[in-house]
Structures are given as C-alpha cells and as structure tokens.
C-alpha cells in the first residue's frame, strides 16, 4: 500500500510539473523569452530587426540591430508599475538622422580625441572632426550608425540575450586595422543587463567601446533627472579644457562639486560657478574609478543612481578604468522622444563605462592600443532594482 501511495504521489507531481512547465520542457529551461520583429529599413535599403528580451520578472529590454541600440528598458517602480527608463525614439529614421547617441554601441573610440589626431608607432593618424574641433564617438559614421548582425541568440537557465557582430574594415572612419567586434547583451533574472565587448584587429589600432544609454528612473519623458541621487566610486577625475578635452591632470574630487563618493542629488553643484562645471555646462567629465592600479581589470562597483519617488535604483559594475557622467546638458528641446515629448536639458543622464577620453594623447592615462594577436575584452553590468533605502554599499551582481 505504501509503495502504491508513493507511486501515486510521484505521478501527481510529474503531472503538475508538465502542466506548469509545459510538455517537453525541462525545469532548467530559460524562464525568459526572445522575440524578433522587423523594425524598418535604412535609407540605404538595409533591413533592421528589433529583439525584445524579457526575463522571469517581466523586465523587458528592446534592442535594434541598427547601432546595437537599446531602445527601451521597462522595469517596475516600488508600486509595481512598469515604465521605460531610457531615452530614445520610436522609429528608425530618427535614429538615422539625429545624433544624440541614444542607447547605442559607441566606437571605435567612445568619447573625444583632441583635433582627431593620434600617433601610433610613429605614424600620425587624422580622424574625422565631427564635434567642434574634436573627434567624437568614432566619427561621422561610427558604430552607432552601422547595422550589426545577430550571430547568436542566447537562451540560458537564468538569462536571455543576443550576440551582435560588426567587422569594421581597415580605414573605416580613418582608423587603422580591420576591427572584428562582438557585443553581447544578456538580460538576467536578477534584472541585470550584462554587456560583454570583444574585439581583435588586423593592425595596431586604438579601441574604446561603451554603451551610451540615457537614463531617467522616473520614466522616459518624465521631467528632469536633477533630483536623482548619484554615487560614483572615484576619488579622482580628469579635468577638461574649454573644448572638453582632458588636460592630462588626474585631480582629486575632494572639495569640488565632482565629489560623489557619498550619494548626493545631481542638482547639488549643477549650477556651480566651478570652472569645470561651467566648461561642461554641468557634468560631462570622466571619473577615475577606484582600483589598485590601471592594470586591474576586475569587475568593480562603479556608480549608482536612485530616484526616491519611483524607488527605482540603478547600479553599474564594470571592468573599465573610468566612467563618463554626462548630465544631458546639450538636450535643448528640439528632439522628441519615444513618448513624443520634448527632451530638454537634464532630461536624462548617461554613465558611460570606458577608458579615458583622449587617452592616445596622454601617456599617463590607461592605454587604448590594441595589437594583432591581442583581444580587447571588457564587461559592464547595469543592475535595475527597487531599493528603499538604497544604502549600504552594493553586493556583486
């Protein structure tokens, strides 16, 4: 009788498992989903696809193959209400014709290079001048303006994602070497977006890749980010000249508006008469993350943002040596985003993990040189959560 009872309960358990999980599906199967849809066709006639990643908690990330752009990140607030928390557009034509770099893969060299010039192995290279007197984010047609190929859909027990590939030819935007680049996006069941970058080159070159998402934890199009509370894990930053090029100095943040070692509202110091704040019209600077040395490539906590009304918080972890905090200073009300609302100054913030701006022209900055036989590899994690309160310090994602 006991044996029959056990058989009965095992049979019931199997029946319930099949009912809940689905026939032919193992319990260890991924809890998230990947949905692919056409997004449009570029002006050059190249089809663009949209991939929607959804995890076990219904967090949703949309990515298009044009520029590898994150177009939407939907997460709940403390009341369980979902909203998109990144700035962007709802159509391909706006991404093609406008250049705020919303959500894109930025390269070959993220950030600025003074006068577009650098010297490598005794050869001087002249890149595009596309930002005042400087080269910015890879040139007129950087990685943000390319159609990437999805080479892999990733389905794991606790994550879903896609692998994107772009082969940048030798001389692309006047950079030396063919750069074979892979960028992998994973959405995990811990509500983290993990981005892994990998590249190899056919000739000595320079590389600095990042993601350029603009965040507003209240929700896209919902006022400015000035009351967001920011923490940056950095004792030093790199001051800029009047053209937003680092002077080469690595300066302490102590006693300046650039001190975010303890969390404080972005509005505090935003309208300061500090020379560096004036130059950037707010913040548009690189912070030197606290590491034992520039050679250290461990995954560390870089920054966090918290918005009290929604209760949403964002943590950023990275293997990179720096992070660029941009407070949306040049949004001027002429661009209308996903919600068809105007984006005005300070309506979003970018936290771009990176090597330092203009590194090829500063020997005291971490090197961005990549040579044949070497592999460029970096990782950044954006972790979304609801936190009230959001202190003490973070745990590894």
TORVEX-268469 format. One record per residue (C-alpha): residue number from 1; residue in one letter; x, y, z. Coordinates in steps of 0.1 Angstrom, whole numbers, plus 5000, padded with zeros to 4 digits. Example, Ala and Ser with C-alpha at 12.3 -4.5 7.8 and 13.67 -1.06 7.14 Angstrom:
2
SITE resi resn   xx   yy   zz
SITE    1    A 5123 4955 5078
SITE    2    S 5137 4989 5071
//
This chain:
397
SITE resi resn   xx   yy   zz
SITE    1    X 5000 5000 5000
SITE    2    X 5028 5024 5009
SITE    3    X 5045 5017 4976
SITE    4    X 5013 5024 4957
SITE    5    X 5009 5057 4976
SITE    6    X 5044 5067 4967
SITE    7    X 5038 5059 4930
SITE    8    X 5005 5079 4931
SITE    9    X 5022 5110 4946
SITE   10    X 5051 5108 4921
SITE   11    X 5026 5105 4892
SITE   12    X 5007 5136 4906
SITE   13    X 5040 5155 4909
SITE   14    X 5050 5147 4873
SITE   15    X 5016 5157 4861
SITE   16    X 5017 5191 4879
SITE   17    X 5052 5197 4866
SITE   18    X 5042 5191 4830
SITE   19    X 5012 5213 4835
SITE   20    X 5031 5242 4850
SITE   21    X 5063 5240 4829
SITE   22    X 5049 5226 4796
SITE   23    X 5053 5193 4778
SITE   24    X 5088 5186 4766
SITE   25    X 5103 5214 4786
SITE   26    X 5128 5207 4813
SITE   27    X 5126 5226 4846
SITE   28    X 5161 5240 4840
SITE   29    X 5150 5257 4807
SITE   30    X 5152 5295 4804
SITE   31    X 5125 5315 4821
SITE   32    X 5130 5345 4798
SITE   33    X 5120 5349 4761
SITE   34    X 5134 5364 4729
SITE   35    X 5111 5379 4703
SITE   36    X 5124 5391 4669
SITE   37    X 5105 5416 4647
SITE   38    X 5113 5438 4617
SITE   39    X 5120 5474 4628
SITE   40    X 5124 5491 4595
SITE   41    X 5147 5497 4565
SITE   42    X 5176 5521 4565
SITE   43    X 5179 5549 4539
SITE   44    X 5205 5526 4522
SITE   45    X 5179 5498 4520
SITE   46    X 5193 5476 4548
SITE   47    X 5167 5458 4569
SITE   48    X 5169 5464 4607
SITE   49    X 5155 5440 4633
SITE   50    X 5142 5445 4668
SITE   51    X 5149 5420 4696
SITE   52    X 5127 5420 4727
SITE   53    X 5143 5403 4757
SITE   54    X 5120 5395 4787
SITE   55    X 5131 5379 4819
SITE   56    X 5112 5359 4846
SITE   57    X 5101 5391 4864
SITE   58    X 5087 5407 4832
SITE   59    X 5115 5432 4829
SITE   60    X 5118 5440 4792
SITE   61    X 5147 5452 4771
SITE   62    X 5144 5461 4734
SITE   63    X 5175 5462 4711
SITE   64    X 5177 5470 4674
SITE   65    X 5204 5459 4651
SITE   66    X 5210 5494 4639
SITE   67    X 5238 5507 4662
SITE   68    X 5231 5479 4686
SITE   69    X 5208 5504 4702
SITE   70    X 5189 5498 4735
SITE   71    X 5156 5515 4726
SITE   72    X 5137 5506 4757
SITE   73    X 5142 5492 4792
SITE   74    X 5109 5486 4811
SITE   75    X 5111 5480 4849
SITE   76    X 5087 5483 4878
SITE   77    X 5087 5510 4904
SITE   78    X 5080 5504 4941
SITE   79    X 5043 5501 4934
SITE   80    X 5049 5475 4907
SITE   81    X 5041 5499 4879
SITE   82    X 5063 5494 4848
SITE   83    X 5078 5522 4828
SITE   84    X 5105 5527 4802
SITE   85    X 5136 5543 4819
SITE   86    X 5158 5551 4789
SITE   87    X 5156 5579 4763
SITE   88    X 5152 5571 4727
SITE   89    X 5130 5572 4696
SITE   90    X 5101 5551 4683
SITE   91    X 5113 5549 4647
SITE   92    X 5144 5541 4627
SITE   93    X 5145 5573 4607
SITE   94    X 5151 5594 4639
SITE   95    X 5180 5572 4649
SITE   96    X 5195 5576 4614
SITE   97    X 5191 5614 4611
SITE   98    X 5197 5626 4646
SITE   99    X 5229 5622 4667
SITE  100    X 5223 5622 4705
SITE  101    X 5238 5586 4706
SITE  102    X 5207 5573 4725
SITE  103    X 5214 5537 4737
SITE  104    X 5240 5528 4711
SITE  105    X 5272 5509 4709
SITE  106    X 5297 5537 4707
SITE  107    X 5330 5532 4689
SITE  108    X 5355 5527 4675
SITE  109    X 5366 5552 4701
SITE  110    X 5340 5564 4726
SITE  111    X 5343 5600 4738
SITE  112    X 5366 5627 4724
SITE  113    X 5401 5627 4707
SITE  114    X 5417 5662 4705
SITE  115    X 5416 5675 4669
SITE  116    X 5410 5639 4658
SITE  117    X 5448 5632 4659
SITE  118    X 5468 5605 4675
SITE  119    X 5502 5589 4668
SITE  120    X 5508 5552 4670
SITE  121    X 5542 5535 4663
SITE  122    X 5555 5568 4648
SITE  123    X 5526 5572 4624
SITE  124    X 5502 5601 4628
SITE  125    X 5465 5595 4621
SITE  126    X 5439 5621 4613
SITE  127    X 5403 5611 4621
SITE  128    X 5371 5628 4613
SITE  129    X 5364 5661 4630
SITE  130    X 5327 5658 4640
SITE  131    X 5324 5676 4673
SITE  132    X 5337 5712 4673
SITE  133    X 5375 5708 4668
SITE  134    X 5374 5672 4680
SITE  135    X 5367 5637 4670
SITE  136    X 5338 5622 4689
SITE  137    X 5324 5586 4693
SITE  138    X 5341 5571 4663
SITE  139    X 5333 5598 4636
SITE  140    X 5306 5607 4613
SITE  141    X 5296 5571 4608
SITE  142    X 5307 5553 4639
SITE  143    X 5295 5520 4653
SITE  144    X 5262 5538 4662
SITE  145    X 5254 5542 4625
SITE  146    X 5261 5507 4614
SITE  147    X 5238 5477 4610
SITE  148    X 5251 5449 4632
SITE  149    X 5244 5412 4626
SITE  150    X 5229 5390 4653
SITE  151    X 5252 5359 4652
SITE  152    X 5237 5341 4682
SITE  153    X 5205 5341 4703
SITE  154    X 5214 5332 4739
SITE  155    X 5189 5311 4760
SITE  156    X 5202 5302 4794
SITE  157    X 5185 5290 4826
SITE  158    X 5187 5325 4842
SITE  159    X 5193 5348 4812
SITE  160    X 5184 5355 4776
SITE  161    X 5204 5376 4752
SITE  162    X 5218 5382 4717
SITE  163    X 5254 5384 4703
SITE  164    X 5259 5412 4678
SITE  165    X 5288 5413 4653
SITE  166    X 5303 5440 4631
SITE  167    X 5335 5439 4611
SITE  168    X 5349 5474 4608
SITE  169    X 5372 5474 4577
SITE  170    X 5407 5488 4577
SITE  171    X 5405 5526 4572
SITE  172    X 5369 5527 4585
SITE  173    X 5364 5563 4597
SITE  174    X 5402 5566 4590
SITE  175    X 5411 5542 4618
SITE  176    X 5439 5517 4611
SITE  177    X 5432 5479 4610
SITE  178    X 5402 5458 4604
SITE  179    X 5384 5456 4638
SITE  180    X 5364 5424 4643
SITE  181    X 5339 5433 4670
SITE  182    X 5313 5413 4691
SITE  183    X 5290 5428 4716
SITE  184    X 5268 5405 4737
SITE  185    X 5237 5417 4756
SITE  186    X 5223 5395 4784
SITE  187    X 5191 5402 4804
SITE  188    X 5193 5381 4836
SITE  189    X 5167 5371 4861
SITE  190    X 5184 5394 4886
SITE  191    X 5171 5423 4865
SITE  192    X 5207 5430 4852
SITE  193    X 5217 5440 4817
SITE  194    X 5252 5425 4811
SITE  195    X 5272 5438 4782
SITE  196    X 5304 5420 4771
SITE  197    X 5326 5436 4744
SITE  198    X 5352 5416 4725
SITE  199    X 5374 5428 4695
SITE  200    X 5405 5418 4676
SITE  201    X 5424 5438 4649
SITE  202    X 5445 5431 4618
SITE  203    X 5468 5461 4625
SITE  204    X 5478 5482 4656
SITE  205    X 5449 5505 4664
SITE  206    X 5430 5521 4693
SITE  207    X 5397 5509 4707
SITE  208    X 5373 5523 4734
SITE  209    X 5338 5508 4733
SITE  210    X 5308 5517 4755
SITE  211    X 5270 5519 4756
SITE  212    X 5255 5553 4755
SITE  213    X 5221 5549 4772
SITE  214    X 5205 5579 4788
SITE  215    X 5186 5570 4820
SITE  216    X 5157 5586 4837
SITE  217    X 5145 5565 4866
SITE  218    X 5112 5584 4868
SITE  219    X 5104 5572 4833
SITE  220    X 5113 5584 4798
SITE  221    X 5099 5619 4792
SITE  222    X 5090 5624 4828
SITE  223    X 5108 5657 4838
SITE  224    X 5145 5660 4845
SITE  225    X 5170 5639 4865
SITE  226    X 5182 5667 4888
SITE  227    X 5167 5651 4919
SITE  228    X 5182 5617 4911
SITE  229    X 5208 5607 4938
SITE  230    X 5241 5597 4924
SITE  231    X 5272 5579 4939
SITE  232    X 5304 5575 4919
SITE  233    X 5332 5552 4932
SITE  234    X 5360 5576 4924
SITE  235    X 5385 5597 4944
SITE  236    X 5398 5614 4912
SITE  237    X 5385 5628 4879
SITE  238    X 5401 5642 4847
SITE  239    X 5395 5680 4843
SITE  240    X 5388 5693 4808
SITE  241    X 5399 5723 4787
SITE  242    X 5374 5746 4771
SITE  243    X 5369 5720 4743
SITE  244    X 5360 5692 4767
SITE  245    X 5394 5675 4762
SITE  246    X 5412 5663 4793
SITE  247    X 5441 5684 4803
SITE  248    X 5461 5653 4814
SITE  249    X 5457 5661 4850
SITE  250    X 5442 5635 4873
SITE  251    X 5427 5657 4900
SITE  252    X 5411 5648 4934
SITE  253    X 5373 5652 4937
SITE  254    X 5376 5662 4974
SITE  255    X 5364 5698 4980
SITE  256    X 5348 5701 4945
SITE  257    X 5313 5696 4930
SITE  258    X 5327 5664 4914
SITE  259    X 5328 5646 4948
SITE  260    X 5301 5619 4945
SITE  261    X 5318 5595 4969
SITE  262    X 5289 5599 4992
SITE  263    X 5255 5599 4974
SITE  264    X 5240 5633 4967
SITE  265    X 5214 5648 4944
SITE  266    X 5226 5657 4909
SITE  267    X 5212 5692 4914
SITE  268    X 5238 5698 4942
SITE  269    X 5266 5717 4924
SITE  270    X 5249 5715 4889
SITE  271    X 5248 5753 4887
SITE  272    X 5281 5759 4905
SITE  273    X 5305 5786 4893
SITE  274    X 5332 5760 4895
SITE  275    X 5353 5764 4863
SITE  276    X 5349 5727 4853
SITE  277    X 5311 5728 4858
SITE  278    X 5310 5759 4837
SITE  279    X 5331 5743 4809
SITE  280    X 5308 5713 4808
SITE  281    X 5275 5733 4812
SITE  282    X 5271 5708 4840
SITE  283    X 5288 5674 4841
SITE  284    X 5304 5660 4810
SITE  285    X 5336 5645 4826
SITE  286    X 5354 5613 4832
SITE  287    X 5358 5599 4867
SITE  288    X 5388 5577 4875
SITE  289    X 5373 5546 4892
SITE  290    X 5389 5534 4924
SITE  291    X 5412 5505 4915
SITE  292    X 5445 5492 4929
SITE  293    X 5461 5501 4895
SITE  294    X 5452 5508 4859
SITE  295    X 5462 5472 4851
SITE  296    X 5435 5458 4874
SITE  297    X 5406 5445 4853
SITE  298    X 5383 5430 4880
SITE  299    X 5346 5437 4879
SITE  300    X 5340 5465 4904
SITE  301    X 5312 5487 4916
SITE  302    X 5314 5520 4896
SITE  303    X 5283 5541 4903
SITE  304    X 5247 5540 4914
SITE  305    X 5216 5562 4909
SITE  306    X 5185 5563 4929
SITE  307    X 5152 5581 4924
SITE  308    X 5130 5584 4955
SITE  309    X 5095 5589 4941
SITE  310    X 5096 5557 4920
SITE  311    X 5120 5538 4943
SITE  312    X 5140 5527 4912
SITE  313    X 5177 5523 4915
SITE  314    X 5205 5516 4890
SITE  315    X 5238 5500 4899
SITE  316    X 5267 5499 4875
SITE  317    X 5296 5474 4876
SITE  318    X 5325 5474 4852
SITE  319    X 5359 5461 4843
SITE  320    X 5368 5495 4828
SITE  321    X 5391 5521 4845
SITE  322    X 5367 5551 4840
SITE  323    X 5332 5563 4838
SITE  324    X 5319 5594 4820
SITE  325    X 5290 5611 4837
SITE  326    X 5270 5633 4813
SITE  327    X 5240 5652 4827
SITE  328    X 5222 5657 4794
SITE  329    X 5235 5693 4792
SITE  330    X 5230 5696 4754
SITE  331    X 5195 5684 4751
SITE  332    X 5177 5715 4740
SITE  333    X 5141 5707 4735
SITE  334    X 5144 5702 4697
SITE  335    X 5143 5664 4699
SITE  336    X 5111 5645 4706
SITE  337    X 5115 5610 4721
SITE  338    X 5096 5577 4724
SITE  339    X 5067 5593 4743
SITE  340    X 5066 5622 4718
SITE  341    X 5077 5646 4745
SITE  342    X 5105 5671 4740
SITE  343    X 5138 5662 4756
SITE  344    X 5151 5693 4774
SITE  345    X 5184 5700 4793
SITE  346    X 5188 5674 4820
SITE  347    X 5160 5651 4810
SITE  348    X 5184 5621 4810
SITE  349    X 5218 5611 4823
SITE  350    X 5245 5589 4807
SITE  351    X 5270 5569 4827
SITE  352    X 5294 5555 4801
SITE  353    X 5320 5530 4813
SITE  354    X 5351 5535 4793
SITE  355    X 5388 5542 4791
SITE  356    X 5396 5579 4794
SITE  357    X 5389 5605 4767
SITE  358    X 5418 5614 4745
SITE  359    X 5439 5586 4760
SITE  360    X 5461 5581 4729
SITE  361    X 5475 5616 4736
SITE  362    X 5482 5612 4773
SITE  363    X 5509 5587 4783
SITE  364    X 5497 5588 4820
SITE  365    X 5463 5575 4810
SITE  366    X 5455 5538 4806
SITE  367    X 5464 5526 4771
SITE  368    X 5437 5520 4745
SITE  369    X 5461 5504 4720
SITE  370    X 5451 5470 4706
SITE  371    X 5476 5450 4685
SITE  372    X 5472 5419 4663
SITE  373    X 5472 5388 4684
SITE  374    X 5456 5406 4714
SITE  375    X 5419 5406 4723
SITE  376    X 5400 5436 4736
SITE  377    X 5376 5424 4763
SITE  378    X 5355 5444 4787
SITE  379    X 5323 5439 4807
SITE  380    X 5297 5463 4821
SITE  381    X 5266 5454 4841
SITE  382    X 5236 5476 4846
SITE  383    X 5215 5463 4875
SITE  384    X 5180 5477 4880
SITE  385    X 5162 5473 4913
SITE  386    X 5137 5488 4937
SITE  387    X 5155 5500 4968
SITE  388    X 5142 5519 4998
SITE  389    X 5165 5528 5012
SITE  390    X 5194 5522 4988
SITE  391    X 5223 5522 5012
SITE  392    X 5246 5504 5024
SITE  393    X 5271 5495 4996
SITE  394    X 5263 5470 4969
SITE  395    X 5268 5434 4966
SITE  396    X 5283 5418 4935
SITE  397    X 5256 5413 4909
//
